[in-house]
Amino acid sequence: MITDILYTIPYVPLDTGIQPRFTYNTSPDINALLLGLDTDKNLTNSKDVEIENRRHIDKLRSNEFYFLQILQKSDFEDGNSNEAIEYIEKQLKINSIATSNWISELFSKYSTVEKDDVNSLNILYGLLRIIAFLNNEDCFDYIKGPMVLILKLALSSEVLYLQEAALMVIESWRNKESLSLLEEFNPSAKYLKSYAETLKKELNEEVCDCISE
């Protein structure tokens, strides 16, 4: 079971009673960029951003049942979008900070289940496939933290297909964070070990090439 999770938005309450360890502090200009707002016209200070983040994550929470219904009926095929992916894409465009943290909140909520809870495991799998499809560019560097944490939790799971789904995300990201996660990953299943080693070799070459350039 997973009993702890980190959040980047300080005002987001946790049902478990665990308090956030870190806060998310940026300038109004950066927050405006993330939210797609005009700094001069729509933002006066960071309080405006906090209010907007709170409003959006509350809306997402109220629509959780609707989203989970979509998620569980969606088929995930490599390279193809579906209704659940489109829903998250839309929410990221509206407010990427709140949406990213809501995804990590869902992952935390449904990770505290037993291995035989197929419904919750399918939700976790679907969330990982969505993250893999979105690729890193849709998550923004500023809010990468929650996404990296989700992958760490999935890779440490005892459920093999969750580990595999996490590797799919790593394969789509193809960056130094992905490589760091692979360095910490030590799977027991041979096919996952082979998958991880292949990715590690590829990313070592790609990341080193990027650094040298």
Secondary structure, 3 states (H helix, E strand, C coil): CCCCCCCCCCCCCCCCCCCCCCCCCCCHHHHHHHHCCCHHHHCCCHHHHHHHHHHHHHHHHHCHHHHHHHHHHCCCCCCCCCHHHHHHHHHHHHCHHHHHHHHHHHHHHHHCCCCCCHHHHHHHHHHHHHHHHHCHHHCCHHHHHHHHHHHHHHHCCCCHHHHHHHHHHHHHHCCHHHHHHHHHCCCCCHHHHHHHHHHHHHHHHHHHHHHHC
